[in-house]
């Protein structure tokens, strides 16, 4: 089942931060698309819930050095 979420993230300050988050998330099996915006302080993720979950996605954002505020 395909799910789409918007996750509030603090700490992204530039396009490089967006790329860092995007690269981390795209490396997860089951993540289909990522759109990170430092201006919005959010990351939009579309993923296959049969392959990965929201906790894994949030952990990857934290591992990239940012804070999930949801």
Secondary structure by P-SEA (a helix, b strand, c coil): cbbbbbbbbcccccaaaaaaaaaaaaacccccbbbbbccccbbbbbbccccccaaaaaaaaaaacccccc
